[in-house]
Amino acid sequence: MRSQAKPSGADVPSVPRLIICLFIAVADGSWAGAAHAGDAATGSTEPTERAAYLAKAADCGACHTAPRGKPFAGGLAISSPVGIIYSTNITPSAAFGIGRYTEAQFAQAVRRGIRADGANLYPAMPYTSYSILTDEDVQALYDYFMHGVAPVDSPAPRTALPFPMSLRISMMGWNLLFLNTEPLRRDPRESEMWNRGRYLVEGAAHCSACHTPRGFLMQEKTKEEFSGAPVGPWYAPNITADMTSGIGSWSQDELVHYLSTGDAHHKAQAAGSMGEAVEHSFQYLSDADLNAIATYVRTIPAIHDPSDLRSRFAFGTASSDLGRLRGKYGIRNQEGEPTGAQLFEGNCASCHAPLGQGSKDGYYPSLFSNSVLGSSNPNNLIAAILFGVNRTTRQGQAYMPGFAGGPNDLVALSDHDIVLLGNYLLEHYGRPGVTVTAPQVAEVRRGGPSSSLVVLARMGVAAAVTAVVLIALLMVFRSSKRRRSAIS
């Protein structure tokens, strides 16, 4: 359900990568009607085994562990539309971590976005969804970090967003507008599995953070929940029950298989942060929890995009220009640059096959009947070419090299090359009318769109200061005028 990646080949995930952190509820079983934690989650009631399951399920290390850093010591640079946010040290270090937090302070941070010192967290930490976590789940998480994690006595880099976003007090107003503090209540009309899935999806799994469009103030548009949204360099697609725009055509088994492996054959493959979520979290969840998630997701109210006349999983056919490339009069660019066909044959065809049909075992996916090429938004196609795919599950590693020129990339393609290649792929295997442009490639390479909120907020602050100064001058002028009148 998540679709993000680390831009520019660097370890800089987008903000919603945090959606798989604190996925504590999946095994606790404290939600009413859920299976007992030991029975459903780990097959054992041993506290140590249960804690290990919670650690895997929560996958907090993905956000709070920097590349080559110590577990949970923070320091990971997280790309947001308003600047870089660094994850914090959440080890039980008394000096640099959360070692001095009481359980009540920990709960305030997780569910209300308030640190122990009273300062507000940025909603990059998705406390807006974690607000519905039960007391039992928060207590389990607190106990794990206090007793199951080794303290790391080193500070994480400090977040320094541009003014006025650097004023954390502004989050108080944001919370008043957008933070829901009501507990999630069980729906008696639905099954226990559905209620369990809802709790996981809307709370701990935090799926809406990626798949729901954002408003001007970066709040989720609740009326468009799960209808798809840009997330860093990627695009998190519509996952409502709509048969054309969403995933209403997926079966229960297909969705469960996708969550546990990252692969929905001839439909979609998990990459970026969704790939990491599958690798580090979803694949370790119990069958009961995976089925609960799938049960709820498949009932999310359908939201249809009128421009979607066909499902994004149903575009394209087998096609090849290989024959036209060879021979005396093969395809050539008069200016000496490669054509899209040449770029495909040189960089893609050896894995995805000359006709784009992929390998027989599905390891290399087909390029047609593929959501990346069937979407109306080309960001996932661009991001896949730039950053590749790399996830490891029990089935093995799914790997595609990136072409952004990173340290592990064999070939570096320019923005112009990716425009040529992307449009060739769309023309032959994808959705008609969708094109890749150079500005789109440049934006994805940078890590996704930035927000105008910083500039507009600065303009607002400047306007407010100007208004205050003018009012003060007017009051001084009137006071001076009254004194002169009194003297005369």
N, C-alpha and C positions, 0 to 999 in steps of 0.2 A: 504494500500500500504506500510505501514511501518511495520517492524517486528523486534522489539528490546525489551529488558527488563532490569529491574534492577537486576544486578548480585548478587549472594551470599545472596539474601534476603535483601540486604541493599538498601538504597535509592541512588543508584549510577547508573544512566542511561547512556547509551552509547552516544557518541557525536551526532549521528544523531537524538537523541530524540529532538534536537532543531528544527527539521524540521517542527514542528507544532507551533513553536513560531512565532510571527509576521505574522500570516495568515490574514493580514489586508485587503487584497483585496477582499475577498469573498463577502463582503456586500457593498463595497463602490460604485460600479457601475460606477467607473470612466473609466474603460476600454471601448474603443469605441464599441458601439453597445450593451453594456450590459444594463440590465434593470436598471431603476432608483433605487438608493440604498434603499430608503424607501419602494418602491413598492415590489422589489424582495426579500429584505433581512428581513425586519421586519414588513412589512405591515403598517409602519408609517414613517413619515418624522420627527418625534420628535427627536431632537439631542440626548437627553438622552437615548431614546430607541435604537437609532442607535449605540451609543457608547457602550451600554450594549451588543448589538449583536456583535460588533467588538471585545469586550473583550473576549466573549465566543469563537468566531471564531478564534481569534489569539492564545488563549491558552498560552500566554507567561508565565503565572503563573506556568505552569508545569515545566519550566526550571528555572525560576527566583524566585521560592519559595522553600525554604528548608523544609524538614519534620518538622512539628510543628512550622514552621517559619511564619513570617508575609508576606502578599502578596507582591510579586515583590521585596522583600528585598535581594534576591540573597542568595548565600551560598550553593547551591546544588552542590554536588560533581559529576562531569560528567566524566565517564571513557572514555579515548581515547587511541588509540594505542601507544601514546607517553607519557602518564601520566595523572594525574588527573587535570582537569580544573574546576575551581569554577565559577559558574554563578555570575553575578554582580548584585548590587543593582540598579534597574532601576526605583525606585520611585523618585518623585520630591524633594528628600532631597538635599539641597544645599551642604551639607558637604560630604555625602557619596553616593549620587545617581546622577541623571542627572539633578538636579534642575537648574544648571547653563548653561546647554546646550542651545544654540540657535537652531532654527529650522534647519538652515543650517548645524550646527555641528551634530545634530541628524541624518540628512539625510546622512552625510558623514559616520557616524558609521553604519547605516543600509545598505547602498548601496555600500560603499567602504571599510568598515572595518577599519576606522580610528577614534580613540577616539578624544574627544575635546582637549586633551593635545597633540595631534599629534602622539601618539603611535599607533601601529598597533594592531588590534584585531586578535586573532587566528581564523581560519576558522571553529572552532566549532560553532561560530556564523555564520550562513550560508549566509553571505552577497554576496557570489558569485551568488546566485540565487535571493536574494532580490535586486540585482542591477537593475532588470527590473521593480521594483515597480514604479508606477506612482507618480508624485509629489503630486497628490491629496491624494493618499493612505498614503504616508509618512506623509503628513500634518495631516491627521486624526489620525494617530498613535501618533504623537507628541502631538497633542491637548489632546488626551485621557490620556497619561501618565502625562502630566503637570497639568491637571485639574480634571481628573476622578479617580486618584489614591492617596491614603493617603501617605504622606512622612514618611519614616522610617529612623530615624537618627542613624543608626548603620552600621558599615562596614561589608562587606562580606569578607570571607577569601581570601587572595591573591593567585593567581595561581603561582606556582613555579615549572615549568617544568624543567627537567634535562638539563644541558648544552649540546649542544648549542641551544636547542629549547627555552631556557629562553631568548634568544636574539630576541626580537620582531622585530628588524630591518630586520631580515631575511625574514619577511613576505612581505617586499617591493619587493624583487626579486620574491617571489612566486606570488604576485599579478600581476607583469609584465608578468609572464608566463601564468597565468591561470584565471585572473579576466576579465570577459567580461563586458565592459562598454557601449555596444551598447544597445539602447532601443529595446524592443520587438515590432516588427511591425505586424500589422494585416495582415493576409493572405486573400486577397479578393476572393480567389477561394473556401474558406471554409465558413461554416455558422457562424452566430454570436455566437451560442452556442459553436461550436468547438473552436472558437477563445477565448471565455471566458474561456473554460476549459483549453486551452493551457496556458493562462496567469496564472491561478491558479496552475496548475500542475508544470509548469516549473519555476514559480517564487515563489509565496507566499507559496504554499503547499510543495514545495521543495522535491518532491518525488524522484528525481534522487539522492539526497544525500544518500539515503538508498539503492536504487535498482540498482545503477550503480557501477560497479567495480572500484576500485581505483588503480592508478599507483604507481610507486616507491616513488614519492614525495607527495603521498596522494591526488593527483588530480583525478577528475573523468575522466574515459576513455569514451570520448564522442562517439566513434564509437561502444561502447558496451552499450549504454545508456538503462537503465531499464532492463538489462538482468540478474540481480541478483547479490548480493554481500554479504559478511559477514559484519554484523553490531553488534559489541560487541559480546555478547554470542549467538546471534541469526543469522539467515540467511534471508535476505530480498530477496524473490524469484523473478523470472522472471515475469514481468507484461507486457511484450510486447504482440502483437496480435497473436503470434504463437499459433497454435491450440494444440500443444503437450507440448512444453516447457513453454509457457506463459499462459495467461488467455483468449486466443482467443475463447474458448468455452463458456465463460460467456456471459450471456445476459445483456442488459442494466439494466433491473430491478434487476438482481442478484447483479451486481456491486453496484448499488445505495443502495440496501438493506444491503449489506456488509458494506459499508461506514457508514451507519446510525445506524447499530446495532452490527457490528463486527461478524456477522454470515452469512456464505454462506452455506446453508444446504447441507450436504454430499460433501462439497468441502473444506472449510477452516473456521477457527475461529481466530479472532484477539486476540493476547496476547501481553504481554510486552508493549513496547511503542506504538505499533499500537493499542493495546487495550485502552491505555490511550488517544490516539488521537481520537478514536471513542467516548470514554466516555466524554472527555472534549471539543472536538471541532467538529468533523464531524457530530455528531448527532444533533447539533444545527444549522447546515447550512440549508439554504433554499432548497427546492426541485429543484429550478432552478439551483443553484450552484452545487448541487450533480449531477444532470443530465448533467451539462456542464462538470464536471470532468470526469464522466463516458464516455461521448461522445468522449472526447479527448483521454483518456486512451485506449479505444478500437480501436483507429487508430494508436497507436504507432507501428512503423515498426517492423515486426516480426523478432526475433532473435532465431534461433533454435540450441539447443544443440544436436549434433549427437548421444549422448548416450541415449537420451530420445526417446525410442521406443513407450512409452505410456505416456499419461498424468499423472501427479502426483496425479490427483484426481480420478484415476481409478485402483488403486492397492488394492489387498487384498480381502478376503471373510470372512464370518462368520466362526468362528472356536473356539473350546474350548478343553482344556485338563482337565476339571473339573473331568470327570469320571476317568481319569487315576491318579488323585491325591488322590482319596479316596480308602479305602479298605486296606486290609493287604499288598498288593504289590503295593501300590501307589508310584508315583515318589518320590524318595528321593536322596539327594546328600550324597555320602558315607562319605564325610568329615564333615558332619553336617551343611553345609551352605545351605541356601535356594536355590532352583532352580528358573529359570526365571518364570516357571509356578506358583510356589508357591508365588513368589513376585507379580505376576499379580493377582492371586486370592485373596491375602491378602490385596492388596492396590488399585486395579483398578476395579475389576469385580463388586463390589457392585454398582458402578456408571455407568460404561460403559457396564455393563451386561456381563454374562459369555461368550456369543458368540462374544462380542466386538461390538454389534450392537447399543449400546447407548440406550437412553430412547425413548419412542414413540413420545414424544413431541419435541424431539431434544435438550432438555436442556443439557443433557449429550450426546455429539456427538458420532457418530459411529467412530470406529477406522479404519475401512476399508473405501475406497473411501474418504480418508482424506489426505490433502496435507502434513501434518506433517510426516506421515508414507510413503507417496508416493514420497518424494523428494530424490534426489541423495545425498543430504547433510543432515546428521543426526543431525545437531546442534539444529534445532527447536524442535526435539523430546527430546533431552537431556535437553534443556532449559525449555521446558514445564514440564518435570518431576521434575527438580530442583526448578524452580521458580513458577510453577503453572500458573493459569489464574485468573484475577480478574478485571472485568470491569462492570460498571453499566450504563445502558441506560434506556430509557423510558420503555423498555420491562422487566426491572428488572436487577438483578445482575447475571452475569455469573461467577461462582466461581469454581476453582479447587485448592485444597491445594498444596503447593510445598512440596518437599521431601529433601530439601537441609539442613534441620536442623535449619531453621530460627526461629525467635520468634513466628511466627504464624503457623509453621509447626507441625503437630501432630506426624509425623514419620520422622526420619532422616535416609536416605539411604546412604550407602557408595558409593564411586566411583565404586567399584566392583559390588555392588548390582545393580547400574544403568546400568552397562554394561550387566549384566545378564537379567534384565528386558527389556532394550532397544532392545537387540537382540531377545528376545522372541517375543516382539511386532512386530518387523520387519519381523521375520520369519512367523508369523501367519497372520498379517494384512497389511504388508507393501511391499516395493519394494525389490524383490530378489536381492541379491548381495551386499546390503548396510549393513554395520555393525557398531556397536558402540565399540569404544576402550577406554581403561582407560585413555590414554593421552588426547583424545578428551573430555572426561567427566571432567578431571582436568582443561583443558583450559576453557571450558564453565563455570565451577564453579568459576574460577578466574575472569570472566568477558569478556572472548574472547581473541583472539590473540593479541599479542603485535607486534609492528613494529620494524624492525631492523634499522630503519632510524636514531634513536638516536646514536646507536653504529657506524654506517657508517659515520654519520655526524661528530662524535668525531674523527674518524680515518682520515677523510678529513681535519679537523682542525689541527690535529697533523701533518699530512703530509705537510700541507701548512706552519705551523710554522717551521717545520724541514727544508723545502726548503728555507725559508727566512733566517734562521740561517746559513745554508750552504753557501748561496749566500753572506751573510754579511762576513763570515769568508774568503771566497774566495777573496772578494774585499779587505779585510784587508791584506791578504797574498800577493796579487799582488801589492798593494800600498807599502807594506814593501819591497818587492823585488825590485821595481823600485827605492826606496830611497837608498837601498844598492848599486844598480848598479850606481846610480848617484855619490855616495860618492867614489866608487872605480874608 
